[in-house]
Amino acid sequence: MKSKLNAIKIFRMKKLIFLLFTIFCCSQANCITKVACIGNSITYGMGISNRNHDSYPAQLQQMLGEKYEIGNFGKSGATLLRKGHMPYMQQIEFAKALEFKPDIVVIHLGINDTDPRDWPNYRDEFIGDYRALIDTFRTINKKCRIFIAKMTPIGHQHRRFDSGTRVWHEEIQQAIITIANTAKDVQLIDFYEPLLPYPNLIPDALHPNETGAKILAETVYRHITGDFGGLQMPDIYSDNMILQHNQPITIRGIANAGDQVTGEMGKQKQKTVAAPNGKWEITLKPLKSSEVYTLSIATKHQKLTYKNVLAGEVWLCSGQSNMEFQLSRSFNAEKEIGNALHTDIRLYNMKPRWRTDNNEWSTEALDSINMLKYFSKNHWEICQPNTVENFSAIAYYFGKVLHDSLNVPIGLICNAVGGSPIESWIDRPNIEEHLPAVLRNWEENDFIQEWVRKRAALNIQKSNNPQQRHPYHPCYLYESAIAPLAQFPIKGVIWYQVESNAHNYETHSNLFKMLVASWRKSWENDEMPFYYVQLSSLNRPSWTWFRNSQRLLLDEIPYTGMAVSTDCGDSLDVHPILKKEVGDRLAAWALNKTYSLKKITPSGPLFKNASFSGHEVVVSFEYDKDLHTSDNAPLRTFELAGEDGIFYPAEATISRNKVKVKSKKVKNPKMIRYAWQPYTNANLVNNTGFPASTFRAEKTE
């Protein structure tokens, strides 16, 4: 009897264990979160050699692990539009996605709707069709999380890019944003911005490769889990930095979604919560330039602290080799460096890891450049002899004048790159919209100066990657050197970059306008000062026309100024050593225009107009106080031409702050020009001693 009872107990115990095991297994099964990736060929993994392992849904599975089940329901060619040429909601993949009964749905559709068969005809139905797709998944699982993705970029190589795809892509993108803002419980994921700086990861202009798919997978992973890698700040935040004073300061960073972020500086304390996309920002009241601060940013688990922080005026100093030109190489360098101890001038020197010299780069360097890792990691430094000697001479002289005149701390950020063409500093959407031809066939493109193309080709010669990038490529330096700074508050920009575009002033004029607009948009400041250097003197024939085109840009772009440097040139060297004069002249523009010190004349004489009367031409100038010659010799380099367009040297005299010009060889002048020599000895100056700009003018009837 006893053994029978024991057997019954054992049976019941086994039954209980089995029941508990069954419950455990069921609970584990219920813990599996199903994620349905809805999309077209990009979701499917088109162009990826092992899509079952490397498509973005496959890589997402690897990241999320066994507690998630990822379903790839991508359909090549599918449209979101239900009247499109291949409606997703009519495909077998859609039916399988519904059978999957997902807990999370990630939708990336719209790319194929840019087809001329679709968007032009049915654009008004896009939002309604997208909402219908979302609602269908909600009927399967009312609690499912819905993520809709901004579309990945379409490259300029796409065969329909100019005929409509670029514009329609942008319109569809805006429609997707509208849906995210208006539909209930729908979260937006950005597939566009993370891939935009990496056209090399989209080799056919449409489908991301394995590395591009990884970026998409990481983007989805972060939004699903809220794990954005914890508290992060842009690299430009460090000890010894200077923050812009006299204005509210917005500080932005990244944290895990939902984390409370606390910022403290001086007596100010601000709190916020990281958004679902991990982004957060706090705004501090204007800072005083007389105090030394500590900035701390903290979440529950992390804290970042920045010490010896000052508030003052922050300027970005950018361009190519003449802005990069180090103080140690400039005229009178030893004396200047020895006296350069200024504890409240701070330097942030963004140094390229590889110089664009006449050599081949290693494969390791080329791989890093493709991932935008061209600049060394940096930090703010106090201006002293050992830090300033390798800093930009022009930037230093500019900052020193501001420091002495304003009596506030000065922060100088330098990220100049030798030889870089202007198109490398402009954002991609801007160039794609206004001058996409500059992007195409770069290695043989006539828009690009030949030596620039050849230098880039030499640097990347060891690469077997047809998508290999180089710092001279269009948009590269914007993506690697400007975008990372764009959230750091600055007062304005000084710019010295023209030599690599001097062969084509017409194209440069358009590109320069795009550059200024691009950067002002990046800093959300339509009035951000932008002061630039005019080409100096050098024996290159095209430079006269180019200098004149730069002068004309002053009237076309507001809040700009131009430092004339023709008297600082070298007939044989594109890198003249007279940099103090250039820095001082840039500072004069800033002091007069930005800081309203009107007693300071910002420029040498600038051509205003020419009055043609008989055999004489009378020229008027802006900034015409005390016109005289720099060497007390007669005026030089004025020339006149008649109807035939042939110019002859002319006699010029100063009379009541105007210049009267005549020539015995030109009885009836129709045109006038000044300093129209590549390397000029022009000598007209004003009370500042600054030279007059090259100019050319014609008689108008």
C-alpha positions in Angstrom: 0.0 0.0 0.0 2.8 2.3 0.9 4.7 1.7 -2.3 1.5 2.4 -4.2 1.1 5.8 -2.5 4.7 6.6 -3.2 4.1 5.8 -6.9 1.1 8.1 -7.0 3.2 10.9 -5.4 5.9 10.4 -7.9 3.4 10.5 -10.7 1.8 13.6 -9.4 5.2 15.2 -9.0 6.2 14.4 -12.6 2.9 15.7 -13.8 3.4 19.0 -11.8 7.0 19.3 -13.2 5.7 18.7 -16.7 2.9 21.3 -16.2 5.4 23.8 -14.9 7.7 23.1 -17.8 4.8 23.5 -20.2 3.9 26.8 -18.6 7.5 27.9 -18.7 7.8 27.0 -22.4 4.6 28.8 -23.2 5.7 31.9 -21.3 9.0 31.8 -23.2 7.1 31.5 -26.4 5.0 34.5 -25.5 8.1 36.5 -24.8 9.2 36.3 -28.4 8.6 39.7 -30.0 7.8 39.5 -33.7 9.1 42.2 -35.9 7.8 42.5 -39.5 10.0 44.5 -41.9 7.8 45.8 -44.6 9.3 47.3 -47.7 10.7 47.0 -51.3 13.9 45.6 -52.7 16.0 47.6 -50.1 14.3 45.6 -47.3 14.5 42.4 -49.3 18.2 42.9 -49.7 18.6 43.4 -53.4 22.3 43.7 -54.5 23.6 42.0 -51.3 25.4 38.8 -52.1 24.2 37.0 -49.0 20.9 38.6 -48.3 19.8 35.9 -45.8 22.7 37.0 -43.6 23.4 40.6 -44.5 20.1 42.3 -45.5 19.0 44.8 -42.9 16.3 42.5 -41.4 18.8 39.7 -41.1 21.4 41.9 -39.4 18.6 43.3 -37.1 17.9 39.7 -36.0 21.5 39.3 -35.1 21.5 42.5 -33.1 18.2 41.9 -31.2 18.9 38.2 -30.5 16.7 35.2 -29.7 14.0 37.1 -27.8 12.9 38.6 -31.2 11.8 37.0 -34.4 12.4 39.2 -37.5 10.4 38.6 -40.6 11.7 40.0 -43.9 8.6 40.8 -46.0 10.4 43.0 -48.6 9.0 42.9 -52.2 11.2 44.1 -55.0 9.5 46.8 -57.0 6.6 47.3 -54.6 4.8 50.6 -54.4 3.0 52.1 -51.4 0.3 53.5 -53.7 -2.5 51.0 -54.2 -2.9 52.2 -57.8 0.8 52.1 -58.4 2.5 49.7 -60.9 3.1 47.1 -58.1 1.0 47.8 -55.0 2.5 46.2 -51.9 -0.9 45.4 -50.4 -1.6 43.1 -53.4 1.6 41.1 -53.0 2.0 37.7 -51.3 4.6 39.2 -49.0 1.9 41.4 -47.5 -0.4 38.4 -46.9 2.5 36.6 -45.2 3.2 39.6 -43.1 -0.4 39.6 -41.8 -0.2 35.9 -41.1 3.0 36.6 -39.1 0.9 38.7 -36.6 3.7 41.0 -35.7 4.2 42.9 -32.5 6.3 45.5 -34.2 6.0 46.7 -37.8 8.8 48.6 -39.6 7.6 50.1 -42.9 10.0 51.4 -45.6 8.1 52.1 -48.7 7.8 55.0 -51.2 11.0 54.7 -53.2 9.3 53.0 -56.1 6.4 55.5 -56.0 8.9 58.0 -57.6 8.3 56.1 -60.9 6.6 58.4 -63.5 3.8 55.9 -63.7 2.9 56.5 -60.1 3.6 59.7 -58.3 2.5 62.2 -61.0 -0.9 60.4 -61.3 -1.7 59.3 -57.7 0.2 61.5 -55.4 -3.0 62.8 -53.7 -3.7 59.2 -52.6 -0.4 58.5 -50.9 -1.2 59.6 -47.4 -4.5 57.8 -47.4 -3.0 54.6 -48.8 -0.2 54.7 -46.2 -2.7 55.1 -43.4 -4.7 52.2 -44.8 -1.6 50.0 -44.7 -1.0 51.0 -41.0 -4.6 50.3 -40.1 -4.5 46.9 -41.6 -1.7 45.8 -39.3 -3.6 47.3 -36.4 -6.6 45.0 -37.1 -4.3 42.0 -36.6 -2.8 43.4 -33.4 -4.2 46.5 -31.9 -1.2 46.9 -29.6 1.5 46.6 -32.3 4.1 49.3 -32.5 4.3 50.9 -35.9 7.5 52.5 -37.2 7.5 54.3 -40.6 10.8 55.1 -42.2 11.9 58.2 -44.0 13.2 56.8 -47.3 16.8 56.0 -48.0 18.6 58.4 -50.4 18.5 58.0 -54.1 21.8 58.9 -55.7 22.5 61.3 -58.5 23.5 58.4 -60.7 19.9 57.2 -60.9 18.7 57.4 -64.5 15.6 59.4 -63.6 17.3 61.6 -61.0 17.0 64.9 -63.0 13.8 64.1 -64.7 11.7 63.9 -61.6 13.0 61.3 -59.1 14.9 63.8 -56.9 11.9 66.1 -56.6 9.3 63.4 -56.1 11.5 61.6 -53.6 11.5 64.9 -51.5 7.8 65.3 -51.8 7.1 61.7 -50.7 9.5 62.2 -47.8 7.5 65.1 -46.7 4.3 63.1 -47.0 5.8 60.4 -44.7 6.7 63.0 -42.1 3.1 64.3 -42.3 1.8 60.8 -41.6 4.2 60.4 -38.6 3.0 63.7 -37.2 -0.7 63.1 -37.6 -1.3 59.3 -37.3 -1.9 57.9 -33.8 0.9 56.0 -32.2 3.2 56.0 -35.2 6.9 56.6 -34.7 9.2 58.0 -37.4 12.5 56.3 -38.1 15.1 58.2 -40.2 16.6 56.0 -42.9 17.7 59.1 -44.9 20.2 61.1 -42.8 22.3 58.1 -41.6 23.0 57.0 -45.2 23.1 60.4 -46.8 26.9 61.1 -46.1 27.8 57.6 -47.5 27.0 57.5 -51.2 29.8 54.8 -51.4 27.5 52.5 -49.5 24.8 52.8 -52.2 26.8 51.7 -55.2 23.9 51.6 -57.7 22.3 54.8 -56.4 19.4 52.9 -54.9 20.3 49.8 -52.9 22.6 49.9 -49.8 25.3 47.3 -49.6 26.0 45.2 -46.6 27.5 48.1 -44.6 24.7 50.3 -45.6 22.2 47.7 -44.5 24.0 47.5 -41.2 23.4 51.2 -40.6 19.7 50.7 -41.3 19.6 47.7 -38.9 21.4 49.7 -36.2 18.8 52.5 -36.7 15.9 50.2 -36.2 17.6 48.4 -33.3 18.0 51.7 -31.4 14.4 52.7 -32.0 13.0 49.4 -30.9 15.1 49.1 -27.8 15.6 52.7 -26.9 19.3 51.9 -26.6 21.2 54.8 -28.4 24.5 54.0 -26.7 24.0 56.1 -23.6 24.9 59.8 -23.0 26.9 61.3 -25.8 28.0 64.8 -26.8 29.6 66.0 -30.0 33.4 65.7 -30.0 33.8 69.5 -30.1 32.7 69.7 -26.4 35.8 69.5 -24.2 37.7 71.1 -21.4 38.9 74.7 -22.2 36.2 75.3 -24.8 34.6 78.6 -25.5 30.8 78.9 -25.8 29.2 81.8 -27.6 28.1 84.5 -25.2 25.3 87.2 -25.3 22.7 84.8 -26.7 20.8 81.8 -25.5 22.9 78.7 -26.0 21.2 75.4 -27.1 23.2 72.3 -26.2 22.3 69.1 -28.0 23.3 65.5 -27.6 22.2 61.9 -27.5 21.0 59.6 -24.7 18.9 56.5 -24.4 15.3 57.1 -25.2 13.3 58.4 -22.2 16.4 59.1 -20.1 16.2 62.3 -18.1 19.1 64.6 -18.9 20.3 67.3 -16.6 22.5 70.2 -17.7 24.3 72.5 -15.2 26.4 75.5 -15.9 27.1 78.2 -13.3 23.9 78.9 -11.5 21.8 77.4 -14.3 20.2 74.0 -14.2 18.1 72.6 -17.0 16.3 69.2 -17.3 14.9 67.5 -20.3 14.0 63.9 -21.5 15.6 62.2 -24.5 13.1 61.8 -27.3 12.3 58.4 -28.8 15.0 59.0 -31.4 17.6 59.6 -28.6 18.0 63.3 -29.2 17.8 65.9 -26.5 18.5 69.6 -26.1 18.6 72.2 -23.4 18.8 75.9 -23.7 20.9 78.0 -21.4 20.4 81.7 -20.8 23.1 84.0 -22.1 26.5 83.4 -20.5 28.8 86.1 -19.1 32.2 86.5 -20.6 33.7 87.4 -17.2 33.2 84.0 -15.6 34.9 80.7 -15.7 32.4 77.8 -16.0 32.1 74.1 -15.5 29.5 72.4 -17.8 28.1 69.1 -16.6 25.6 66.9 -18.5 24.2 63.9 -16.7 21.7 61.1 -16.8 20.9 58.6 -14.0 23.9 56.4 -14.9 26.4 58.8 -16.7 27.9 62.2 -16.2 30.1 64.3 -18.6 32.0 67.2 -17.1 33.8 70.0 -19.0 36.1 72.3 -17.0 37.6 75.7 -17.5 34.9 76.8 -20.0 34.7 80.4 -21.0 32.0 82.4 -22.8 33.0 84.7 -25.6 33.0 85.0 -29.4 33.4 81.8 -31.5 34.4 81.8 -35.1 34.8 79.0 -37.6 38.0 79.5 -39.8 37.8 77.3 -42.9 39.0 76.8 -46.5 42.1 75.4 -48.1 45.9 75.7 -47.7 46.1 79.4 -47.2 43.8 79.2 -44.2 45.5 76.1 -43.1 48.9 77.8 -43.4 50.6 77.6 -40.0 51.8 80.5 -37.9 55.2 78.9 -37.8 55.6 79.4 -41.5 54.4 83.0 -41.7 56.4 86.2 -41.8 58.0 87.1 -38.5 56.9 83.8 -37.0 59.4 83.5 -34.2 58.5 86.8 -32.6 54.8 86.3 -33.0 54.9 82.8 -31.5 57.0 83.9 -28.6 54.4 86.5 -27.7 51.3 84.3 -28.2 50.3 83.5 -24.7 46.6 84.4 -24.4 44.8 82.3 -21.8 41.4 83.4 -23.0 41.9 82.7 -26.7 41.1 79.0 -27.2 42.0 76.9 -30.3 40.2 73.9 -31.8 42.4 72.6 -34.6 40.8 70.0 -36.7 43.8 68.3 -38.3 43.5 65.9 -41.2 44.9 62.4 -40.5 46.4 62.3 -44.0 47.6 65.3 -46.0 46.6 65.7 -49.6 50.2 65.8 -50.7 51.7 64.2 -53.8 51.6 60.6 -52.6 49.6 57.4 -52.4 47.6 56.6 -49.3 47.5 53.3 -47.6 44.5 51.0 -47.9 43.8 51.5 -44.2 43.6 55.2 -44.8 41.3 54.8 -47.7 38.9 52.6 -45.7 38.8 55.2 -42.9 38.2 58.0 -45.4 35.2 56.1 -46.8 33.7 56.1 -43.3 34.3 59.9 -42.9 37.1 59.3 -40.5 39.4 61.9 -42.1 40.0 64.2 -39.1 41.9 63.4 -35.9 40.0 63.4 -32.7 40.6 66.8 -31.1 40.0 69.0 -28.1 40.1 72.7 -27.2 43.5 74.1 -26.3 44.7 77.4 -24.6 46.5 79.7 -27.0 50.2 79.5 -26.1 53.4 79.2 -28.1 53.4 75.4 -28.4 49.7 75.2 -29.4 49.5 78.2 -31.7 52.7 77.5 -33.8 50.8 74.8 -35.8 47.5 76.7 -35.9 46.3 78.8 -38.8 48.2 82.0 -39.0 45.2 83.9 -40.5 42.8 82.6 -37.9 45.2 83.5 -35.1 45.7 87.1 -36.3 42.0 87.5 -36.8 41.2 86.2 -33.3 43.9 88.4 -31.7 42.5 91.6 -33.2 39.0 90.6 -32.0 40.4 89.8 -28.6 42.2 93.1 -28.2 39.3 95.1 -29.6 36.4 93.4 -27.8 38.1 92.4 -24.6 36.3 89.1 -24.4 37.4 85.5 -24.8 37.8 84.3 -28.4 37.2 80.7 -29.6 38.7 79.8 -33.0 37.8 76.5 -34.8 40.0 75.7 -37.8 39.2 72.9 -40.3 40.9 73.9 -43.5 42.2 71.3 -46.0 44.9 72.1 -48.5 43.8 72.0 -52.2 40.2 71.4 -51.4 37.7 72.7 -54.0 34.6 74.6 -52.8 32.2 71.8 -53.9 33.7 69.5 -51.3 32.4 71.9 -48.5 28.7 72.0 -49.6 26.0 69.7 -48.4 24.7 67.0 -50.8 21.1 68.0 -51.2 22.1 71.5 -52.1 24.4 70.3 -54.9 22.0 67.7 -56.1 19.3 70.3 -56.5 21.3 73.2 -58.0 24.3 71.6 -59.8 24.2 67.8 -59.9 26.5 67.8 -62.9 29.4 68.5 -60.5 28.8 65.1 -58.9 29.0 63.1 -62.0 32.1 61.5 -63.5 34.2 63.4 -61.0 37.6 62.1 -62.1 37.0 63.5 -65.7 34.6 66.4 -64.9 35.5 69.7 -66.5 33.9 71.6 -63.6 36.9 70.3 -61.5 40.4 71.8 -62.0 42.6 69.2 -63.6 45.3 69.2 -60.9 42.7 68.7 -58.2 41.4 65.6 -60.0 44.9 64.2 -60.6 46.0 64.8 -56.9 42.9 62.9 -55.7 43.5 60.1 -58.2 47.1 59.7 -56.9 46.0 59.7 -53.3 43.5 56.9 -53.8 45.5 54.9 -56.4 45.8 51.8 -54.1 42.0 51.5 -53.9 40.1 48.8 -55.8 36.8 50.3 -54.7 35.0 52.0 -57.5 33.1 54.0 -54.9 36.2 55.2 -53.2 35.9 58.6 -51.7 38.4 61.5 -51.3 38.3 64.7 -49.3 38.2 66.6 -52.6 35.1 64.9 -53.7 31.9 67.0 -53.7 30.3 67.2 -50.3 33.0 65.1 -48.5 34.3 67.9 -46.3 30.9 69.2 -45.5 29.9 65.7 -44.3 33.1 65.0 -42.4 34.1 68.5 -41.1 31.0 70.8 -41.1 28.1 68.6 -40.2 29.8 67.4 -37.0 30.1 71.1 -35.9 26.7 72.4 -37.0 25.1 72.1 -33.6 27.9 74.0 -31.9 27.0 77.7 -31.6 29.3 80.1 -33.5 29.2 83.8 -34.3 30.4 83.6 -37.9 32.8 82.3 -40.5 36.0 83.4 -42.1 36.9 81.7 -45.3 39.9 81.5 -47.6 39.4 79.0 -50.4 39.4 79.9 -54.1 42.6 78.7 -55.7 41.2 75.3 -56.6 38.3 76.9 -58.4 40.0 79.8 -60.0 39.8 78.4 -63.5 36.0 78.8 -63.7 34.7 81.9 -61.9 31.2 81.5 -63.3 30.7 78.1 -61.7 32.5 79.2 -58.5 30.1 82.2 -58.1 27.1 79.8 -58.1 28.9 77.4 -55.8 29.9 80.1 -53.3 26.3 81.2 -53.0 25.4 77.6 -52.3 28.2 77.3 -49.7 27.0 80.3 -47.7 23.4 79.3 -47.9 24.3 75.7 -46.9 26.2 76.7 -43.8 23.7 79.3 -42.7 21.0 76.7 -42.9 23.2 74.2 -41.0 23.5 76.8 -38.1 19.9 78.0 -38.5 21.1 81.6 -38.9 20.2 83.3 -42.2 22.3 86.3 -41.1 25.4 84.5 -40.0 28.4 86.7 -41.0 30.6 85.2 -43.7 33.9 87.0 -44.4 36.1 85.8 -47.2 39.5 86.5 -48.7 39.9 87.6 -52.3 42.6 85.9 -54.4 46.0 87.5 -53.9 48.5 88.2 -56.7 50.1 85.3 -58.6 51.1 84.9 -62.2 48.0 82.9 -63.3 46.1 84.5 -66.1 42.5 83.7 -64.9 43.0 85.4 -61.5 42.0 88.9 -62.7 38.5 87.8 -63.8 38.2 85.7 -60.7 39.1 88.5 -58.3 36.5 90.7 -59.9 33.8 87.9 -59.6 34.5 87.7 -55.9 34.0 91.5 -55.6 30.6 91.2 -57.3 29.5 88.6 -54.8 29.6 91.2 -52.1 26.5 92.8 -53.5 24.8 89.4 -54.2 25.1 87.8 -50.7 24.1 89.8 -47.6 26.1 89.8 -44.4 29.4 89.2 -46.2 32.7 91.0 -46.5 35.8 90.6 -48.6 39.4 91.0 -47.5 41.5 92.2 -50.5 45.0 90.6 -50.5 46.6 91.6 -53.8 49.4 93.4 -52.1 50.2 90.3 -50.0 50.8 87.9 -52.9 53.9 86.3 -54.3 54.4 86.1 -58.1 55.7 82.5 -57.9 54.2 81.0 -54.7 50.5 80.3 -54.2 51.2 80.4 -50.4 52.5 83.9 -49.6 53.9 84.3 -46.1 52.2 87.7 -45.3 49.2 86.4 -43.2 48.9 89.1 -40.5 47.6 91.6 -43.0 44.9 89.2 -44.2 43.8 88.3 -40.7 43.7 92.0 -39.7 41.5 92.8 -42.8 39.1 90.0 -42.0 38.9 91.3 -38.4 38.1 94.8 -39.7 35.0 93.5 -41.5 33.9 91.7 -38.3 34.5 94.6 -36.0 32.6 97.0 -38.3 29.7 94.9 -39.5 29.2 92.2 -36.8 30.2 94.2 -33.7 29.0 97.6 -35.0 32.3 99.5 -34.3 31.6 102.0 -37.1 34.8 104.0 -36.5 36.7 101.1 -38.0 36.8 101.1 -41.8 36.2 97.5 -42.9 37.8 97.6 -46.3 40.0 99.4 -48.7 38.3 101.3 -51.6 35.6 99.3 -53.2 34.3 100.3 -56.6 30.9 101.9 -56.5 30.4 103.4 -60.0 32.1 105.0 -63.0 30.8 108.1 -64.8 31.8 108.2 -68.5 32.0 111.7 -69.8 33.8 112.5 -73.1 37.4 111.4 -72.9 37.4 111.1 -69.1 36.0 108.5 -66.6 35.4 109.5 -63.0 35.3 106.6 -60.5 33.6 106.6 -57.1 34.3 104.2 -54.3 32.8 103.0 -51.1 35.2 103.5 -48.1 36.8 106.5 -50.0 38.2 108.4 -47.0 41.7 109.8 -47.6 42.3 108.1 -51.0 46.1 108.0 -51.7 48.8 105.7 -53.0 50.5 103.2 -50.8 54.0 104.2 -52.0 53.4 107.9 -52.7 54.0 107.3 -56.4 51.4 108.1 -59.1 48.4 105.8 -59.4 49.1 102.6 -61.4 47.2 100.0 -63.3 44.1 101.9 -64.4 43.2 101.1 -68.0 40.6 102.3 -70.5 39.1 100.8 -73.6 36.9 102.1 -76.4 34.3 100.3 -78.6 37.0 97.9 -79.8 37.5 96.5 -76.3 41.3 96.9 -76.4 42.6 98.3 -73.2 45.4 100.8 -72.9 47.2 102.1 -69.8 45.6 105.3 -68.5 46.6 108.3 -66.4 44.8 108.4 -63.1 44.6 111.2 -60.5 42.8 111.5 -57.1 40.4 114.4 -56.8 38.1 114.9 -53.8 38.1 111.2 -53.0 37.4 110.2 -56.5 39.7 109.0 -59.2 39.8 110.7 -62.7 41.0 108.5 -65.5 42.0 109.3 -69.1 44.2 108.0 -71.9 45.5 109.7 -75.0 44.9 106.4 -76.9 41.2 106.2 -76.0 39.3 109.2 -77.1 35.8 107.9 -76.1 36.1 105.4 -73.3 33.5 102.6 -72.9 35.3 100.4 -70.4 37.5 100.8 -67.4 39.5 98.3 -65.3 41.9 98.4 -62.4 44.5 96.0 -61.0 43.8 93.8 -64.0 47.1 91.9 -63.8 47.4 88.4 -62.3 50.3 89.7 -60.2 49.6 93.4 -59.8 51.5 96.3 -58.4 48.3 98.4 -58.0 48.7 101.0 -55.3 45.4 102.7 -54.5 44.6 102.7 -50.8 42.4 104.6 -48.3 42.8 105.8 -44.7 43.3 102.2 -43.5 46.1 101.5 -45.8 44.1 98.6 -47.2 44.3 98.2 -51.0 41.5 98.8 -53.5 40.0 95.7 -55.2 40.5 94.7 -58.8 37.4 95.9 -60.7 36.1 96.1 -64.3 33.1 98.3 -65.5 31.4 99.3 -68.7 29.5 102.3 -69.8 25.7 101.8 -69.8 23.5 103.9 -72.1 
